[in-house]
Amino acid sequence: MKILKYIWLKFFNTYGIISNNGSDTVNLPNILEAKKRTNKEIEIKTNEYIINNNLKHLGDNYCYYIKTYGCQMNVHDSENIKAILEDMGFTETDVLEEADLILLNTCSIRENAHNKVFGFLGRIKHLKETKPHIITGLCGCMAQEESVVKEIMERYKWMDLVFGTHNIHRLPNILERAMATRELEIEVFSKEGDIFENIPVKRDSKYKAWVNIMYGCDKFCTYCIVPYTRGKQRSRKPEFILDEVNDLISQGYQEVTLLGQNVNAYGKDLPGNYRMGDLLRDVAETGIRRIRFMTSHPWDFDDEMIDIISKYDNIMPYVHLPLQSGSNRILKLMGRRYTKESYLNLVQKLKKKIPSLALTTDIIVGFPGETDKDFEDTLEVVKKCQYDSAFTFIFSPRVGTPAARMKDDISLEEKNKRLYKLNELVNKYANKNNQKYLDKIVPVLIEGKGEKGNLMGYTDTMKLVNIDGDDSNIGFIVPVKITSIKTWSLDGKIIF
């Protein structure tokens, strides 16, 4: 029956409401609806999250477990989900076998993440055979994909709930239905999206916080599924953002990271001329000790932003600026809307205005049609930019995107060779950049204990530092002398 519902939905080419046993509803994703962009005004909703009295104790004596995949936006979404569940009486556990409720908050950027999720579902299925009462759910970006929901309905009928990125605030209602019916409840909306304020949050850290400044993306790069899974580009009003930052300051937070799929485009959908540079200035003037932002798109990175970053000491000299390819031909196929030359010009401006800048990037190898010459163009850009680090990937086709339909005649062997060669170059410059820190004293926010039991934290330029020191330093920005260098981390000792 559930598979027939999916086929019915596809036939009419729209998402909608389908009767489920005459009472509940099933909302399924539709990529054509997710692609639409209209002039409809974004609604800002401040009173949508409601916990009714009958839901406040639904999770009493139950434990929940969340596994998060993907970007910082997903991590922050999980912080919202945790707070909602605890409003319902659930208690968090980090032991899968102890959980009564298991949620996978998923990422759809690459096939590898997709495969990991379904592999983990197999593990949960075995666990559920011994603990049949376990409630299992999937949420996040994968839940917004038609093909994923179809696969769940066909092969994972034992699951209990699926919800998407647009309705996290409705989790109590979805979960109540799933626990009552013990049937698969699906509520995924394919739409441009709204902004929901006043959603509770249980932050993973007491010292650094994620702050959403916008949602969605309208760039539609040909390889990227995010505009379909996250909806239309929509900015939070600055007063809501600044109130959140000031509240974090009052709680003793040292650092905020302003989040968005393309933070540089912040404000373009708001009335007036308030843009990302204005927001950075206003957040800096709150007095918060450290400000970061991600992720940037080169197309929207203007001179005003650069000036503001260089002017304020509490805006960190760290920029993540995705390149994706150094070939103009491939950039055009990717729909990136900038050239190699304009990218290099932007990097030159950043380094001139911000001398201590640390620059990181994303690069895709093996995009359909990438020739040896195209790849060499990418290596040339890496040599000129000399990144502090780079996230490098082999092209991963995502169902429904234009790039997935492009002819891909590059062998996996060749793609792996290119990735290896690129990583060798990236590692070279990462190590070279780290060498500059040897014997220098740098400010480090001590975040906690590392895997080996020592203290760990990050410099203003986002360098990971492992430190021998006393736990009393956790949560503070302290001067650290760098004593040794590795490619991806530094060692140091606290100096007072």
C-alpha positions, 0 to 999 in steps of 0.5 A: 500500500505504501509503495502504491501511495508513492507511485500515485504521488509521482503520477500526479507530479506534486507533493501532497497529503495522502490518507493513511488509514483514514486519519494520519497524513503522509507527505512525500518529497518531490524534486520538481516542487523543491526546485521551484522559486517564486516571489512569494514572501518568506514567512517568519514564524515565531510561535510554531513550536508547541509542546502540548501537555500530552506530549511533555512526558511522551519520552519519560523513562526513554533514551534517545540516540542521534547520529549526525552526518554532514555539514555544520548546519546538520550539526546545529539541526541535531542540537535543535532536535535534542532540545525538542526531544528533551522537552518531551522527556527523553534522555540522551544516550551515546550508547546505541544499544541503550536507545529506545529512539534512534534518529539519523540526521542525514547528509545528501552531498555525496554518495559516500554519506548516503551509503553510510546511512543505509549501512547503519540502518542495517545495524539498527535492524539487527538491534531491533530484532532483539529490542522490537520496541525501538523507534527508528527515524531518518531526517535531514537532507536525505529525507528530502530526496524522492529516491531515498524515501522510495527506497525506505518504503520498499526495503525498510518498512520496519522503520517508524518515521521520516521527516525533512529539513522544513518541519523539525519543529513538528517532531513532537507530532510526528513522533507521537503518531509513529509511537501510537500507530507503529507504522511508518510515518512520513512527513516531508515538505518539498517547498521554498521554505519559511523561517522558524524562530524560537526553536529550542536548542541543546548546544554541544559546547558551552564555549562555542556556538553555531548561529544560523543566519540564513537557510537554503540556496538559490545558486543551483550549482549543477552537481549540488542537491542542497537547493532541493533539500534546503529550499529557497535562500532566506535570511533571518532578520538581523534583530533575531540574530543579534539577540541570539548572539547577545544571549550567548554572550550572557551565558559565557560563550567565547565564539560564534560561527554564523551559518548558511549555505551561502553566507555571503548572500545574506540579506539579498532577500531582505528589504533595504540594503542590509548585507553580510558586511553589515551583519558582521559589523553588528555582531562584532560590536556585540563584543563576542570574543570570536566570530567565524562564518561559513560557507562562502561563495566566491560570487558574493564575496564583496569588498565591504566584507573584506574591509569589515573582516580586516577592521575588527579583531574579533572577526577571525582571520579565517575564510573557507572559500570553495574553489571546486575547480580551477578550470574555467570550462569546468566551472561553467559546466558546474554553474559556479558563475565565476572564473579562475581569474576572478577567484584568484583576484578575490584571494589576492584581495583577501591576503592583502587586506588580512595578512594573517589570513588562513584560507581553506577550500573545497575541490572536486576532481573527476567532474564529468568531462574533466580533461588532464588540462582541466585538472592541471588548471586546478593544480595551478590554482592550488599552487597560487593560493597555497591553501591551509587545508582543503576538503577534496572529493571525487565527483559524486552524482546526485539524483535529480541534479543536471550533473548526474545526467552528464556523460562521465567517461573518466575511469575511477582509476583516473579519478583516484590518481588525480585525487592522490596527486591533488592531496599531495599538493594540498598536504605540502602547503598545509605543512608549509603554512603550519611551519610558520607557527613554530615557536610563535605564541598564539591565542587558543580557545581551549575546548576540552580533552582530545583523544589522547587525554590532552587539552585541545583547541583552535587558534584564531586561524582555525589550527587544531592545537594539542596542549598539555595543561590543566583542565581549569583552562577549558573554556578560555582563550589562552596564549599558547606557544607552539612547540612542534608542527604536524601537517594537520595539527600543532602541539603547544604549551600554555604561556602565562 
